[in-house]
Amino acid sequence: MNICVIGSGYVGLVTGACFAEFGVQVCCADNDAEKVARLQQGEVPIYEPGLDEIVDRNLRQGRLSFTTDTADAVRHSLVVFIAVPTPPLPDGSTDLSAVESVAREIGRTMDGYKVIVTKSTVPVGTGDKVRGWVAEELRRTGRVAGFSVASNPEFLREGAALGDFMRPDRVVIGADDEQATAILKDLYRPLYLIETPVVITDLRTAELTKYAANAFLATKISFINEVANLCERVGADVHAIARAMGLDRRIGPKFLHAGPGFGGSCFPKDTRSIAHFARHSGDAFEIVEAVVRVNARQRERMVDKVVDALDGDLRDRTLGILGLAFKPETDDMREAPSVDIIEALIERGAHIRAYDPQAMPHAVKLLPQIVPCQDAYEACEGADGLVIITEWNQFRMLDLNRAKELLRHPVIVDLRNIYDPGAMRAAGFRYVCVGR
Ligand SMILES: NC(=O)c1ccc[n+]([C@@H]2O[C@H](COP(=O)([O-])OP(=O)(O)OC[C@H]3O[C@@H](n4cnc5c(N)ncnc54)[C@H](O)[C@@H]3O)[C@@H](O)[C@H]2O)c1
């Protein structure tokens, strides 16, 4: 089967490379000519563990290609995936302009039956809009071609994207006609063989499923952060509570880690989007609206923690920061808690020395005031305190004696609870963490 994926970012590139790995003929299209030129050379422009290998292999074996010519990619494909960005607008709604422009281009150029699939996360009803945009362009250009529109939301996690794509918890296929469903089931057949559950449903249900899942996960995070804040007021330990809660199989241990709150390219925008379209449907989604507020306040609380740890005054104090990406194992800085936290610290007078294993090139553009460091220890040099914002594995076993020698004051603010409070205090640190 020939397919194309329009948009070669975190989702599109992983989707294209993984389908190629299953033996499908895949063309990835993107309107960023520089990105396409790099990809054609086998150079992967993002950090995603294992992705460069499968891109390189499938490129060399001729199953994967890259182009800026979307029209050509569409003409040669039975299935066309749309994996372009759907960023938030200031009111929380979703900017569908990239989806619209791709849908119109498909309509202008398709020359036979296509299954047009939104993999981008899109508000309920977008599939119907895509159908309308494609039909309008067909009419306008005086051509007749059959097509189906389907929704196949993506649940991969950055940093673990290949495993999530190839061994997903489930695949969701939403379509309003049987032909599209049959073609997509056939495309995902390699996953049936490893017995991946496939949820077949209608278009709108599939679209909403993605938001419901992300909103629920975000709720777990904001919930445990509220528990952590309560722990701090009453003298309890959120770590033990999260463990005890998580051992209950009805709750499960994941997404119960207290910290600076969620960030990244999905949870912040998807929670705001579902809250927005719920209100437009006639009623507020109260829980999600609270989750969004709690998450914003959590970042402010983290700033207060750092200020308190430095005795209330950051003027001309230097802070070492470890971890800037929104989570470990990615270079993605979109809506990373580190950005808001660092900007607030700088506003209060702090100087920042920072290190992240992968995100430095993006981080220095977003935070030009920081001093970029080569490793964790360089970030400690001469700092009045160290703040751990993202829990990369390499920060879990720091040489604490070396860190203490390099720091001007032995202060560690651990926003991810990766160290044991008792052990840190015994090691001579003023140690501040979250909810313990
Ligand atoms: N990143 C994730 O972890 C994740 C997970 C699940 C779902 N999603 C959803 O998938 C979608 C894409 O997210 P992403 O993180 O891959 O975005 P991204 O920004 O990494 O990639 C998008 C790509 O689309 C290209 N593009 C933009 N407009 C285009 C156009 N008109 N024609 C061709 N190419 C175009 C961009 O150049 C870019 O390479 C979003 O809707 C997002 O919510 C993302």
The ligand as an SDF file (V2000), in Angstrom:
LIG
                    3D

 44 48  0  0  0  0  0  0  0  0999 V2000
    4.1060   15.7520   19.7140 N   0  0  0  0  0  0  0  0  0  0  0  0
    3.3620   14.8310   20.3140 C   0  0  0  0  0  0  0  0  0  0  0  0
    3.7810   14.1810   21.2690 O   0  0  0  0  0  0  0  0  0  0  0  0
    1.9630   14.5500   19.8220 C   0  0  0  0  0  0  0  0  0  0  0  0
    1.3010   13.3900   20.2500 C   0  0  0  0  0  0  0  0  0  0  0  0
    0.0260   13.1370   19.7770 C   0  0  0  0  0  0  0  0  0  0  0  0
   -0.5960   14.0300   18.9160 C   0  0  0  0  0  0  0  0  0  0  0  0
    0.0490   15.1650   18.5310 N   0  0  0  0  0  0  0  0  0  0  0  0
   -0.6230   16.0630   17.5770 C   0  0  0  0  0  0  0  0  0  0  0  0
   -0.0570   15.8570   16.2930 O   0  0  0  0  0  0  0  0  0  0  0  0
   -0.0440   17.0960   15.5640 C   0  0  0  0  0  0  0  0  0  0  0  0
    1.3750   17.4160   15.1060 C   0  0  0  0  0  0  0  0  0  0  0  0
    2.1800   17.5750   16.2430 O   0  0  0  0  0  0  0  0  0  0  0  0
    3.7810   17.5130   16.1700 P   0  0  0  0  0  0  0  0  0  0  0  0
    4.2600   17.5640   17.5630 O   0  0  0  0  0  0  0  0  0  0  0  0
    4.2020   16.4100   15.2860 O   0  0  0  0  0  0  0  0  0  0  0  0
    4.0780   18.9150   15.4410 O   0  0  0  0  0  0  0  0  0  0  0  0
    5.4660   19.4110   14.8280 P   0  0  0  0  0  0  0  0  0  0  0  0
    5.4300   20.8790   14.8990 O   0  0  0  0  0  0  0  0  0  0  0  0
    6.5960   18.6550   15.4130 O   0  0  0  0  0  0  0  0  0  0  0  0
    5.3900   18.9680   13.2800 O   0  0  0  0  0  0  0  0  0  0  0  0
    4.4940   19.4890   12.3680 C   0  0  0  0  0  0  0  0  0  0  0  0
    5.1410   19.5060   10.9910 C   0  0  0  0  0  0  0  0  0  0  0  0
    4.1650   19.9550   10.0420 O   0  0  0  0  0  0  0  0  0  0  0  0
    4.7830   20.7920    9.0840 C   0  0  0  0  0  0  0  0  0  0  0  0
    3.7650   21.6330    8.4500 N   0  0  0  0  0  0  0  0  0  0  0  0
    3.0950   22.6790    8.9570 C   0  0  0  0  0  0  0  0  0  0  0  0
    2.2050   23.1520    8.0690 N   0  0  0  0  0  0  0  0  0  0  0  0
    2.3160   22.3840    6.9570 C   0  0  0  0  0  0  0  0  0  0  0  0
    1.6730   22.3740    5.6980 C   0  0  0  0  0  0  0  0  0  0  0  0
    0.7210   23.2480    5.4150 N   0  0  0  0  0  0  0  0  0  0  0  0
    2.0600   21.4470    4.7910 N   0  0  0  0  0  0  0  0  0  0  0  0
    3.0250   20.5500    5.0700 C   0  0  0  0  0  0  0  0  0  0  0  0
    3.6610   20.4940    6.2690 N   0  0  0  0  0  0  0  0  0  0  0  0
    3.3090   21.3970    7.1930 C   0  0  0  0  0  0  0  0  0  0  0  0
    5.8210   21.5620    9.9000 C   0  0  0  0  0  0  0  0  0  0  0  0
    6.8550   22.0600    9.0840 O   0  0  0  0  0  0  0  0  0  0  0  0
    6.3130   20.4730   10.8640 C   0  0  0  0  0  0  0  0  0  0  0  0
    7.4330   19.7890   10.3350 O   0  0  0  0  0  0  0  0  0  0  0  0
   -0.6460   18.1400   16.5060 C   0  0  0  0  0  0  0  0  0  0  0  0
   -2.0190   18.2360   16.2450 O   0  0  0  0  0  0  0  0  0  0  0  0
   -0.4310   17.5280   17.8750 C   0  0  0  0  0  0  0  0  0  0  0  0
   -1.3860   17.9690   18.8070 O   0  0  0  0  0  0  0  0  0  0  0  0
    1.3270   15.4320   18.9480 C   0  0  0  0  0  0  0  0  0  0  0  0
  1  2  1  0
  2  3  2  0
  2  4  1  0
  4  5  1  0
  4 44  2  0
  5  6  2  0
  6  7  1  0
  7  8  2  0
  8  9  1  0
  8 44  1  0
  9 10  1  0
  9 42  1  0
 10 11  1  0
 11 12  1  0
 11 40  1  0
 12 13  1  0
 13 14  1  0
 14 15  2  0
 14 16  1  0
 14 17  1  0
 17 18  1  0
 18 19  2  0
 18 20  1  0
 18 21  1  0
 21 22  1  0
 22 23  1  0
 23 24  1  0
 23 38  1  0
 24 25  1  0
 25 26  1  0
 25 36  1  0
 26 27  1  0
 26 35  1  0
 27 28  2  0
 28 29  1  0
 29 30  1  0
 29 35  2  0
 30 31  1  0
 30 32  2  0
 32 33  1  0
 33 34  2  0
 34 35  1  0
 36 37  1  0
 36 38  1  0
 38 39  1  0
 40 41  1  0
 40 42  1  0
 42 43  1  0
M  CHG  2   8   1  16  -1
M  END
$$$$
